[in-house]
């Protein structure tokens, strides 16, 4: 990993402002690898339901690590299962992401027709109030005033979304399930980064100062401002999800619906190949132990790619 710096972005399924950012499931986990020599940034989303050892030999959904032990345990889980060396993180809730996207002036997103009702429904749930009824999935229904609390998306196609709309877009999981959701999240991050690259340093500093109270992070504000100062030297490269396409299955373990690496050891090889151009990476004994346990618990074994 020499010459690289690796971060992890956590997204918490709460507003974030005024709420605890350290005791929730991390429904978004995006590992960001920065090549310090070339400035290329690569991103990999870890599916929230990935069946991993979250610490102390407890195998369950990966997003639970954050709830059990905050970012420290979630980072330790990623380092242990994936042979990473992550030390720095940023955690953000809905409100912080909304503010970031609005601060860069919104982003262009190609919205699909079947995404529109879900996008608008998530907007309403974030700004509205519960009306005391439940939908078909048993979830609370919300009401909000159109044009006052939110602006509905009414047509498909490429269009500029504001912070609330784009954050709602990130949350869609009923179109393409969590696999497609992680792609939407990476798309939004990439669009925000590219938009930020067009802004002057003073504007970026103002954004950092305004958003900093709404995030949890291992970085000081001065470190974030320093990173933003060199943002034009970065470029967005390859993005993917973990476990990787073609080496992943879904199934049930102890009545849980989980995402299963097929197998963990092979997926870790692919991860190091993508992030660090290590073509012949040999996973650690810890990864091999975790991989064997996951295969034993799930009945899903390496298929020999």
C-alpha positions as CSV (number, residue, x, y, z in Angstrom):
1,X,0.0,0.0,0.0
2,X,3.1,2.3,-0.2
3,X,2.3,5.5,-1.9
4,X,-1.4,5.3,-1.2
5,X,-3.7,6.8,1.4
6,X,-6.9,5.1,2.3
7,X,-10.0,6.6,3.9
8,X,-13.5,5.3,4.7
9,X,-16.8,7.2,4.3
10,X,-19.6,6.1,6.6
11,X,-23.3,7.1,5.9
12,X,-25.6,6.9,8.9
13,X,-29.4,6.4,8.3
14,X,-30.3,9.4,10.5
15,X,-30.4,13.2,9.9
16,X,-27.1,13.5,11.8
17,X,-27.6,17.0,13.0
18,X,-28.2,16.8,16.8
19,X,-28.2,13.0,16.8
20,X,-25.6,10.6,17.8
21,X,-23.3,9.7,14.8
22,X,-21.5,6.9,16.8
23,X,-24.3,4.4,17.6
24,X,-26.1,3.7,14.4
25,X,-25.8,1.1,11.6
26,X,-23.5,2.4,8.9
27,X,-25.7,1.7,6.0
28,X,-23.1,3.2,3.7
29,X,-19.5,2.2,3.7
30,X,-17.3,3.5,0.9
31,X,-13.5,2.8,1.0
32,X,-11.6,5.5,-0.9
33,X,-8.0,4.8,-2.0
34,X,-5.9,7.8,-3.1
35,X,-2.8,7.2,-5.2
36,X,-0.5,10.0,-3.9
37,X,1.8,9.7,-6.9
38,X,-0.9,10.1,-9.6
39,X,-3.8,11.7,-7.7
40,X,-6.2,9.0,-8.9
41,X,-9.0,8.2,-6.5
42,X,-10.7,4.8,-6.6
43,X,-13.8,3.9,-4.6
44,X,-15.3,0.6,-3.4
45,X,-18.7,0.3,-1.6
46,X,-18.9,-2.5,0.9
47,X,-22.5,-3.8,0.9
48,X,-24.1,-3.2,4.2
49,X,-25.4,-6.7,4.5
50,X,-22.0,-8.4,3.7
51,X,-21.5,-11.3,6.1
52,X,-18.2,-10.6,7.9
53,X,-16.5,-10.9,11.3
54,X,-17.4,-7.6,12.9
55,X,-15.1,-8.3,15.8
56,X,-14.4,-10.9,18.5
57,X,-15.5,-13.7,16.2
58,X,-19.0,-12.4,15.7
59,X,-20.1,-13.0,12.2
60,X,-23.1,-10.9,11.0
61,X,-24.0,-8.0,8.7
62,X,-21.1,-5.6,8.2
63,X,-23.2,-2.5,9.0
64,X,-23.6,-3.7,12.6
65,X,-20.0,-3.1,13.5
66,X,-20.5,0.7,13.6
67,X,-23.6,0.3,15.9
68,X,-21.6,-1.9,18.3
69,X,-18.4,0.0,18.5
70,X,-18.6,3.2,16.4
71,X,-16.2,4.1,13.7
72,X,-13.3,2.4,15.6
73,X,-14.9,-1.0,15.4
74,X,-16.1,-0.5,11.8
75,X,-12.6,0.4,10.7
76,X,-11.1,-2.5,12.6
77,X,-13.6,-4.8,10.9
78,X,-12.7,-3.5,7.4
79,X,-8.9,-3.7,8.2
80,X,-9.2,-7.3,9.5
81,X,-11.5,-8.8,6.8
82,X,-10.0,-6.9,3.8
83,X,-6.3,-6.6,4.8
84,X,-6.5,-2.8,4.7
85,X,-4.7,-0.2,6.7
86,X,-7.5,2.4,7.2
87,X,-6.9,5.0,9.9
88,X,-9.1,8.0,8.8
89,X,-12.8,8.3,8.4
90,X,-15.7,10.7,7.8
91,X,-19.2,9.9,9.0
92,X,-22.2,11.9,7.7
93,X,-26.0,11.8,8.0
94,X,-28.7,13.1,5.8
95,X,-28.5,16.8,6.8
96,X,-24.8,17.0,6.2
97,X,-25.0,15.5,2.8
98,X,-27.9,17.7,1.8
99,X,-25.9,20.8,2.8
100,X,-22.8,19.7,0.9
101,X,-24.7,19.1,-2.3
102,X,-26.5,22.4,-2.0
103,X,-23.3,24.2,-1.2
104,X,-21.7,23.1,-4.5
105,X,-24.8,24.2,-6.4
106,X,-26.5,20.8,-6.9
107,X,-25.4,18.0,-9.2
108,X,-26.6,16.6,-12.6
109,X,-28.1,13.1,-12.3
110,X,-29.7,10.9,-14.9
111,X,-32.9,9.9,-13.1
112,X,-34.7,6.8,-14.4
113,X,-38.5,6.7,-14.6
114,X,-38.9,3.9,-12.1
115,X,-36.7,5.8,-9.6
116,X,-39.0,8.9,-9.4
117,X,-41.7,7.7,-7.0
118,X,-39.1,6.4,-4.5
119,X,-37.0,9.5,-4.8
120,X,-40.0,11.7,-4.0
121,X,-41.1,9.3,-1.2
122,X,-37.7,9.6,0.5
123,X,-37.8,13.4,0.2
124,X,-41.1,13.4,2.0
125,X,-39.9,11.1,4.7
126,X,-36.8,13.3,5.4
127,X,-38.7,16.6,5.7
128,X,-42.3,15.5,6.6
129,X,-44.1,14.3,9.6
130,X,-45.6,10.9,10.3
131,X,-49.4,10.8,9.7
132,X,-50.0,7.8,11.9
133,X,-50.5,5.2,9.1
134,X,-48.3,2.5,7.6
135,X,-47.5,1.6,4.0
136,X,-47.6,-1.9,2.5
137,X,-44.1,-2.6,3.8
138,X,-45.2,-1.7,7.4
139,X,-43.2,1.5,7.4
140,X,-44.6,4.9,8.6
141,X,-46.2,7.2,6.0
142,X,-45.1,10.8,6.0
143,X,-46.8,14.0,4.8
144,X,-45.0,17.2,3.6
145,X,-46.0,20.2,1.6
146,X,-45.0,20.1,-2.0
147,X,-43.2,23.2,-3.2
148,X,-42.6,24.3,0.4
149,X,-40.9,21.4,2.2
150,X,-39.6,19.7,-1.0
151,X,-39.6,20.0,-4.8
152,X,-40.8,16.8,-6.4
153,X,-38.9,15.3,-9.4
154,X,-41.5,14.9,-12.1
155,X,-39.7,13.8,-15.2
156,X,-37.0,11.2,-16.0
157,X,-33.6,12.1,-17.6
158,X,-30.5,14.1,-16.9
159,X,-31.4,17.0,-14.6
160,X,-29.9,19.1,-11.8
161,X,-30.9,17.8,-8.3
162,X,-30.7,19.9,-5.2
163,X,-29.3,18.5,-1.9
164,X,-32.6,17.0,-0.7
165,X,-33.4,15.4,-4.0
166,X,-29.9,14.0,-4.5
167,X,-29.8,12.6,-0.9
168,X,-33.1,10.9,-1.5
169,X,-31.7,9.5,-4.8
170,X,-28.9,8.0,-2.8
171,X,-31.3,6.2,-0.5
172,X,-33.4,4.4,-3.2
173,X,-33.2,0.7,-2.5
174,X,-36.4,-0.7,-4.1
175,X,-35.0,-0.2,-7.6
176,X,-32.2,-2.7,-8.1
177,X,-31.9,-3.3,-4.3
178,X,-28.7,-2.5,-2.4
179,X,-26.5,-3.4,-5.4
180,X,-27.9,-0.5,-7.4
181,X,-28.1,1.7,-4.3
182,X,-24.4,1.6,-3.8
183,X,-23.8,2.6,-7.4
184,X,-26.1,5.6,-6.9
185,X,-24.1,6.7,-3.8
186,X,-20.8,6.5,-5.6
187,X,-22.3,8.4,-8.6
188,X,-23.4,11.2,-6.2
189,X,-20.0,11.4,-4.5
190,X,-18.2,11.5,-7.8
191,X,-20.5,14.3,-9.1
192,X,-20.0,16.3,-5.9
193,X,-16.2,15.9,-6.1
194,X,-16.1,17.0,-9.7
195,X,-18.3,20.0,-9.0
196,X,-16.1,20.9,-6.0
197,X,-13.1,20.8,-8.3
198,X,-14.6,23.8,-10.2
199,X,-14.9,26.0,-7.1
200,X,-12.4,28.5,-5.7
201,X,-10.5,27.8,-2.5
202,X,-12.4,30.4,-0.5
203,X,-15.7,28.8,-1.4
204,X,-14.4,25.3,-0.5
205,X,-13.2,26.6,2.9
206,X,-16.6,28.1,3.6
207,X,-18.3,24.8,2.8
208,X,-15.9,22.9,5.0
209,X,-16.5,25.3,7.9
210,X,-20.2,25.1,7.5
211,X,-20.5,21.3,7.2
212,X,-17.8,20.3,9.8
213,X,-20.2,20.5,12.8
214,X,-22.5,18.0,11.1
215,X,-20.0,15.3,10.6
216,X,-17.9,13.0,12.7
217,X,-14.3,12.5,11.6
218,X,-10.8,11.6,12.6
219,X,-9.5,14.6,10.6
220,X,-9.1,18.1,11.9
221,X,-10.8,20.9,10.1
222,X,-7.4,22.2,9.1
223,X,-6.6,18.8,7.5
224,X,-9.8,18.8,5.5
225,X,-9.1,22.4,4.3
226,X,-5.6,21.3,3.3
227,X,-7.0,18.4,1.3
228,X,-9.6,20.6,-0.4
229,X,-6.8,23.0,-1.3
230,X,-5.3,20.4,-3.6
231,X,-8.6,19.0,-5.0
232,X,-7.8,20.0,-8.6
233,X,-4.9,17.5,-8.5
234,X,-7.2,14.6,-8.0
235,X,-9.2,12.5,-10.6
236,X,-11.9,9.9,-10.1
237,X,-10.9,6.5,-11.4
238,X,-12.5,3.1,-11.1
239,X,-15.3,2.4,-8.8
240,X,-16.9,-0.9,-7.7
241,X,-18.7,-2.8,-4.9
242,X,-17.5,-5.4,-2.5
243,X,-18.0,-8.3,-2.8
244,X,-17.2,-7.9,-6.5
245,X,-19.6,-8.7,-9.4
246,X,-19.4,-12.4,-10.3
247,X,-18.0,-13.3,-6.9
248,X,-21.0,-12.6,-4.7
249,X,-24.2,-14.3,-3.7
250,X,-27.1,-13.5,-1.5
251,X,-28.6,-15.9,1.0
252,X,-29.8,-16.4,4.5
253,X,-27.9,-17.1,7.7
254,X,-29.6,-17.5,11.0
255,X,-32.8,-16.0,9.5
256,X,-30.8,-12.9,8.2
257,X,-30.7,-11.9,4.6
258,X,-27.0,-11.4,3.8
259,X,-24.6,-10.7,1.0
260,X,-21.9,-13.5,0.8
261,X,-18.5,-13.1,-0.7
262,X,-17.6,-16.1,-2.9
263,X,-15.2,-16.3,-1.3
264,X,-13.7,-13.6,1.0
265,X,-10.1,-14.6,0.2
266,X,-10.7,-14.3,-3.6
267,X,-12.5,-11.0,-3.2
268,X,-9.7,-9.5,-1.1
269,X,-7.3,-10.4,-3.9
270,X,-9.5,-8.5,-6.4
271,X,-9.7,-5.6,-4.0
272,X,-5.9,-5.2,-3.7
273,X,-5.6,-5.7,-7.4
274,X,-8.0,-2.8,-8.0
275,X,-6.8,-0.4,-5.3
276,X,-3.0,-1.0,-5.3
277,X,-2.3,-2.8,-8.6
278,X,-1.1,-5.8,-6.7
279,X,-1.6,-8.6,-9.3
280,X,-0.4,-11.5,-7.1
281,X,-1.6,-10.4,-3.7
282,X,-1.6,-13.1,-1.1
283,X,-4.2,-12.5,1.7
284,X,-3.2,-12.8,5.3
285,X,-3.8,-15.8,7.5
286,X,-6.5,-13.7,9.3
287,X,-8.4,-13.2,6.0
288,X,-8.1,-16.9,5.2
289,X,-9.5,-17.8,8.6
290,X,-12.4,-15.4,8.1
291,X,-13.0,-16.7,4.6
292,X,-13.2,-20.3,5.8
293,X,-15.6,-19.4,8.6
294,X,-17.9,-17.5,6.2
295,X,-17.9,-20.4,3.7
296,X,-18.7,-22.8,6.5
297,X,-21.5,-20.7,8.0
298,X,-23.1,-19.9,4.6
299,X,-22.4,-23.0,2.6
300,X,-21.1,-20.7,-0.2
301,X,-17.6,-21.6,-1.4
302,X,-15.2,-20.3,-4.0
303,X,-16.3,-21.4,-7.4
304,X,-12.8,-21.3,-9.0
305,X,-12.6,-18.1,-11.1
